[in-house]
Amino acid sequence: MAPLLLIVGGLLGLLFWSREGACTEGETIESALQLSLTQFDADGTLYAACQKLHAAQELAAFYRNRGYAPAWLEGSRSSPWAKELVRFLQEEAPNHGLNPEDYHLACLSALLSTLDTAQQAQRPVSPCLLAHLDLVLSDAFLILFSHLSSGRVNPSALDPQWIAHAHQADLLAGLEEFLSHRDLLRTLRHFAPPDEDYWRLVAAVPAQRKIAAFEDPWPTVPEAPSLRPGQKDPRVSTIRRQLYLLGDYRTQPTKSSDIYDAELVKAVRRFQERHGLGADGVVGKKTAEALNVSPRDRLLQMLANLERRRWLPRSWGDRYLVVNTADYSLTAYEHGTSVLKMRVIVGGSANSTPVFSEVMRYVELNPYWNVPKSIAADELLPKIRKDPSFLERHHYELLAASGDRIARADPARIDWRGVRPENFPGRIRQLPGPWNALGRIKFVLPNRFSVYLHDTPERHLFQRPHRALSHGCIRLEKPLDLALFVLQDDPRWTRESLEKRIASGKHHMIPLLKPCTVHLLYITAWVSEDGTVHFRQDIYDRDKLLVRALKLERLALQATSTGRDPHPGG
């Protein structure tokens, strides 16, 4: 395939494609299309205008079904809807985190320029050129809307802990519908994620790109002790400048004072709220780190999250839960309306919470905790060696095989000094009770990761702004409220009856009468309904992985700044 630069520079005077045997003079556009769609290479690839066509098999079926009539032409001229697609690729695709060159933009621009020049000079246009323009436009459409529909990359190939069910769109039917109504926005809304969370984030990208282009390098706050309201500090002017550019400090900075005054404290708190930090107005280590993330990196974060939203289900169900691990939050929805929200604790960096969707099957009251082998060997075994009574004092029991049965074993009869992970004598479980690591309620959704939602006796941890503290499961701030939500169809279970059964101390399982799907997500950037842009820390480094896979750096500053202060707001 010829280099792309040769296409851009050489097509101006080229009125037909010269690939040997692919196209000849004197043909009609229809015959040129039919012939071009038979010229597969030995490896099954198909080219048009020196571009490899990604959807070759689909294109062959599409044109065959329409009798090889062109889709993007009006006679020997390019159609308005062809130019609209090219305009979208050039101007708007980057706001979706999509690289226009993945959709033949340079080639299409050169082909259209060649066609326009020939028409202005009143020279005849080769049917070959018209056929190849049509093919490249159709290929660009199919690939573009495939990416908008289900994403550019397979998340499971990037991260084995990320399970997504790709949306299967009928691209050829979509192309036929578009050619009927010729409304590109309507087609965008049909294929791209329908939820307004996606479109609000797309709309916020241009403003973020202007901020990123305006101040380079980004001013940074040097590491120092926490800055508190009323203090005098040379860092104040830098923080004020940062927050003005980001839109949290609402008026043009004119002060030269180094006093951390009330107006700046208000701006810091607004910034902290947008970034999931404790909104106390104190510029500590975490706040300074968030301030020092450049707008360019935040832009990359936004583009990565647009791709994540393309991986999400298109149908959420009538009743469902959304856990955003990056936000440490759970929201319960009924018919699309939020009815319950709470803080959660998620997996730490070494035990990251996976991403998947699964149906909750039942609720356990006063659950046992079957300690995973890794925790038993790595965390409990050293404590048992030091103190053989550790298991009993913390309400654990040791279970071991006895013939065909599993029975309790006596820890005192085991020489724990010789126990290693590979010869661990049985398994450990913790008895129900207020001491149990799962608390009093467990919500079970069968999955290959053995992840579930549960209560916890460590209630004080919910006061921390950063709550990546578990071994991967989701600890709940309001487990009883969640139980009432998922069991609302069963009249036996009220707050009083649940509390009474819990107080009995007996293990009890309750199947759900109506399914409730749980969606475990990882969203680190979004725009709320009031237009405020929110960011969260990339606690598992998943943003970095996705930015590299999508090669987003080249898109970060694709649109140029006006060179003036962006005066951002919100």
N, C-alpha and C positions, 0 to 999 in steps of 0.2 A: 504494500500500500504506500502511495506517495506520501511524503511528509505533509503535515497540515499547512505549513507555510507555503509550499509550492501550490497548494490548492488555492489559497487566498490570492497569491500573486499571479497565478497563471490562468485562472478561469475567465478573466476578463475578455480574452480573445478566443476562448475555446467554446465552440458552439455544439460540440458533441464530445462524448467521452471516448477516449481512444483505446480503452482496454480491448485487446485483440479479440475479435469474434463476438463481442458483447452487443454491439450496436452498429448499424450501417445506415448510410444516407438513403433517403427516399422512403423511409418507413413512416407510418402513422405513429402518433403517440401511443395508441393502444398496442400496436404490434411491437413498438420499442419496449413498452412495459412488459409485455408477455415474454419477449426474448430475454430481457434483463433478468427476469425472475427465474430463468433456467440456468444461469451462468454460475452455478455453485463451484467453488474450488474443491479440490480433492478432500479437504478436511471439513467440507460442509458449509464453509463460510460464503457469504454473498456480499458483493461490493456494488456501490453506486456512487458515481462521482468520486471515486477513490476512497470512499468511506465504507468501513465495515458495517453492515446492517446487523443490528443486534436481534431484531425480531424477524429474521428472514422467513421462517416457516409460517408465522402469522401473516406476514405481508403477502406471501404467495397465496394463502387461502383468501385473504381480504380482496385482492385484485381479481382473482379467479371468479369470486362470487359476484363481482360487479362488472364482469365482462371486460376487464382491463381498462375500464374508463378511469381517467385521472380523477383524483379527489381534491386537489388543491389548486386547480387551474380554472381560468375563465378563458376558453379558447387557447391562445398562445401567450396569455398573460397570467401572472401570479394573482391569486385571489386576495381580497381583503382579509379573509380568515387565515390565509397562509401568512400574511404579514403580521397579523395579530399574534399568531403563535410565536413567530420569531421575535416580536417585540417583548412578549412575555418572557422568553428565554433570556433576553438581554437585560431587561430591566427588573423583573420581578422574581425570577427563579432564585437568584442569590438570597432574597429575603426568606425563602423557604429552606435555606441551607443547601441548595442544589447548584452544582457547577454547570453553567450553560454549555461548556464544551463536552459534557457527557451526552449532549443532545445535538451534536453537530452544528453548533452555532456558527463557527467560522466558515464552515463549508456552505451552510445555508446563506449566510450573508454574501459570500462570494458568488454563489449561483444566482441569487436575486440581483446582485449588481451586474453580473454578466447579462442577464436577461433584460434589465432596464436599459443598459447601454446599447444593446442590439436593437431594441425597440426605438430608442431615441434616434439611432442612426438609420432606422428603417431598413435594417438588415434582416433577412429571414432567420428564424430561430430553429435550430436542429430539434427534431422530435426526440433525439437522444437526450439532449440537455433537459428538455421539459420532463421526460420520463424519469430521469435521475433526480431532478428537483422534487418531483412528486413522491418518489420512493423515500428520499431522505427525510422529507417532511412527515410522512406517515410513520417512519421508524422513530423519529424524534418524538412524535405524539405518543406512540405506544410505550416507549421507554420512560418518558416523562411521567405519564399517568400511572405507570406501574410503580414508579418510585414514590409518587404522591400517595398512592393507595396503600402500599405495604412497606415502604422504606427502601433505602438503597442497599443496606447490608442485612445479613441474617444475624440477629442478636445472639443466638445460640452458638454460632461459630466464633463469636468474640468472647463469650463468657458462658461456660457450661451451667452456671447458676441462673441463667436468664432464659426462661421459656416463654416464647410468644407464639401466638396462633395467627399467622399471616392472613390478612384480609384477601380473599380471592375475588378479584374484580374481573368482569367480562370486558376486557379492553377493546376487542374488536366491535362488540355491540356499542361500547361507548364511543368509538370512533365513528361508527355509522350514525349514532344519534347526534353527535356534534356536527357532522356534515349536513344533517337535516336542519338543525336549529341555528348552528353557527354562532353559538353564544359561549365564548370561552369561559367566562366567569361561572356560568351554569355548570359546565363540565368540571371545572375546578371544584366546585362545591359538591359535585357528585362523587368525585374520586378521592379528594383529600379528606382528612378526618373531619367529620361534621361538627364536632363540638367546638364551642366558641373559645375554649381554652387555647386550641391550636391557632385560631385566627387572630386572637388578641396578641399572641406571641409573635406571629408573623408581622402584624401591624407595628409592633414595638421595635423591630429589628432596624429599620432605617434610622431612627433617632439614636439608637445605641451605636450604630456605625458612625454617625456624625461625632458623637462624644469620643469614640475611640480614635477618630482621625484628627480631632482638634488638638489634643494634648498628648504629645509624644516627645520625650518619654513621660510616663505618668509620674506625678510627684508622689513621693512615698514618705510615710511617717517613720522616723528612725525608732529602733527599739529602745525603750526606756520604761521607768516605772509608770504605773497607771496614772492617767490624767483625770483629775476630779474637778467637778464644777467649782468655779471661783479661783482655781489655781492659775498662776502665771507660768507660761511655758513657751519656748520658741516653736514648738510643734503646732501651736494653735493656728498660725497663719496657713500652714500647709493643709491642715484638716479643713479649715474654712474653704480654701480653694478647691479641695477635692469634693467636698459636699455641695458646693455651688455647681460645679460641673456635672455632678451626678443628679442634681435637682432636689436634694434634701435641704439645702440652704437656699431659701427662696428669693433673696435679694442680692443685688450685685455687691460683692465684698468691697468695702471702702475702708474698713478699719485696719489700722496697723497695730492695734493693741495685741499683746500676747496673753491677755486675760481670757480664760475660758468662761465666757459670759452666758447668760440665760438663753439668748437667741441661738448660740451655737450648740448649747446643750439640747435644745429642742430639735435641732437638725440631726444631732448624733443619735438621739432616741428614735427619730424617724428612720434613719439608716439602720439602726439595730433591729427595729421591728421588721424591716424589709428583708433582712438577712438572717432571721431566726436566732438573733442573739438576745441575751437578757437586756431589755430596754431600760437600763438603769442610768444612762448618760455618762457612765464611766468608760473612758477609752483605755481598756486593758489590752492584754495580748491578743485575744480573739478578735476584738473590734479593730485593732490596728492591722491585724493580718487581713481582715476583710476589706478595710479601706485601701490597702496596698495592692489588692488584685486589680489589675489594669482593666479599663473598659474594653480593651481588645479581647482579653481573656474572658470577660463576662459575655461578650458577643459570641465567642466560640461556644460558651456554655449554653446560650440561647439556641444557637443553631443545632447543637447536639440534642437538645431537648425537643426540638421540632421533629427530628428523626425518631426519637423515642415515642412521641405521640402518634406517629404513623404506624407504630407496632401495636398500638392498643386495640382492644376489641371494639367493634362498631356497635355491638349490642351488649349492654351491661346487665340486663335483666330488670325485673320489677323491684327487687329488693337485693341490695348488695352493699358490700363494705369496700372501701378504698383505704389501703394503708400505704402512705408515702413514707418509706423508710428514711429518705433524706430529710424530710420535714418532721420526723418523729411524731406523726399524727395518724389518727384513724377517723374516717368520716363514714357514717352510715346513711344510706340513701333509700328512700321509698318513692318509687315512680319518678326518679330523677331529682327529687328534692332532698336536700340535706336535713336530717332530723336528729342527728346525734354526732358530736365530735369530742374527741378526747386525745390526750397525750399518750404516747407509747414509748417503750424502750425497745431498741432493735439490736441486731447483732453488732458486735465490735468489729474492728478492721480485720482481725484474724478469724472471725466467724461471721462473715457477712450474711445478711438475710437475703435469700434468693428472690427472684422476680418470677411470679407465675400467677395464674388464676385457677381457683379450684372451688368446688362447692362444699360448704360446711355441712357435715352430716349429723353431728350430735354434740350435745353439751355434757360435760362431766362435772358433777358436784363432788367436792372432797376427793380430788383425784390422787392417785398414786403418781409418784415421779419415778419412772424407770430411768435410772441414770445412764446416759450413753457411755459406752466402753471407754471412749477417749477421756471423758471427764473423770470417770472412776480411776483410770490409770494415772492421768496427769495431775489431777487436783486432789482427789480423795486419798489415794494410796500413800503419799508422803505423810499425810496427817494421821492415817491409821497406824503407820509404822511408829510414829512418835507416841501415839496414845491409842492402845488397843480398844479403849472404851469409846473412842470417837463415834463409831457407828451408832451405838446404843444411845449415847447422849444427844445425838442429833436426829434421832428417830428414823434411822436407816435400818434396813434388814438385808441380810445376805441370803440370796437364793441360789441353790445349786441343784443339779440333777441327782435324783435318787431313784434309780431304776427307770420306770416310765413316767415318773412324777417329778415335779419341781417342788422342792421343800426348803424350808428355812434351814440354814446352816449356822453353827455356832462360831462366831468370829474368834472367840477365845481359844479355839482348838487349832487355829491356823498360825503357822510361823510366818508372819508378815514380812520378816526380813528377807525371806527367799522368794517373795512374790514379785513377779515382773509383769508387764502388760501382756506378754505372750502366754503366761500361765496363770492368769487371774482366776481365782477359784469361784466361778459362778458370776452372778450379776447382782447389782445393788439397786434397791428401790427405797424411796422415802415414803413413809406412811402418811395418810391424810392428816391434816391438822393445820393450825395457824402457822406452824413452822415450815410447812411444805414449800419448796421452791416454786411450785406452780400456784401457790395460794389456794383459794377455795373453789375456783372455777376454771375449767379448761374447755376450749372450743376446738373441736377436731375437724380438720379438713384433710382427708388422706392425700398424701403427696410423697414423692420419692425422696424429698429432702428431710422428712420427719419434722417439719416445721408446723407449729400450731400457735394459737393465741391463748394467753392465760393470765390469770391474776398473779400477784407477787406480794410477799410479805414486806418487801423493801419499798414502802410507799414514799419515803423521803427522796428517792431517786428521781421522781417525776418533777421535782422542783429545779432540776438542772436543765439548762438550755440545750446541752449536748448530751444525748442519751443513747449513744452506741455502746451498750454495756452488756448485752446478753450473749448467749452462745448461738444465736441465730433466730430463736423464736421471738414472738411479739408479746411483750408484757403490757398489760392494759391498765390505764388509770381508773377506768370505771367499768369493771367487769360485770357487776350486777346490772347496770343499765344496758349493757350490750346483751346480756342474757334475756332481759325483758324484750328487747328489740327482736331478737331472732326467734323467740318462743311466743310471740304475740298471738299466733293463731291457735295456741293450745290453752284453753280456758283454765286448765288446772294450775297454771303457773303465773302467780302474781308476785309482787315484791315480798309480800308476807309469807307466801308458801315457799318461795325459794330460800328466804332467810331461815325459815323453820327447818327445812331439809338440810341446809348447810350446818345449822347449829347442832344437828343430830350427830355430826361427825362421820356419818356413814357414806361410803362411796355410792354414787347413784349416777346412772346414765340416762339422758333424755334425748331421744331422736327428734329431729326437726320435722314438723308436719309440712312446712313449706320450705323449699330450698333457698339458701342464701349464698350467693357467690362472693368469694373473697378475692379481691384483686390486690396483690402485693406489687407496688410500683416503686420506681426510683426516679423522681422528678426533682431536678435541682434548679430549675428556672421556670417561672410562670408569671402571668399578668392577671391580677385580680380584676373583678368587674369594674372597679373604680379607676382602672388604668395604671395602678401601681405595679411596678416590676419587682418581683421577689426573686431572691437567690438563696440557695442553701449550699453548705459546704459539701464538697464531693468526698464524702467520708470513705468511699470504697475505691476511689480513683477510677471510677467508671467513665466519667466525662473525658478524662485524658485518653483512655483507650478508644473511645468512640471518635473523638476529634482526630486522632491519628488514622483510624480506619476510613473515615470519610474524607480525609485530606482537606479539612476545613480551613486551615491556615490561609490558603490561597484566596478564600472567599472573604476573609475577615474585613479587609479594607477595600473591597472591590468597588464600592461606590465612593466617589471622592467627596471630601468635605467642602463646604462653602468657604472655609477659612475664617469664618466669623464665630464668635462665642455662641455655642448652640443654645444658650439660655434654656436648658431642659427644665421640665417641671414634672411633678407627680412622683 
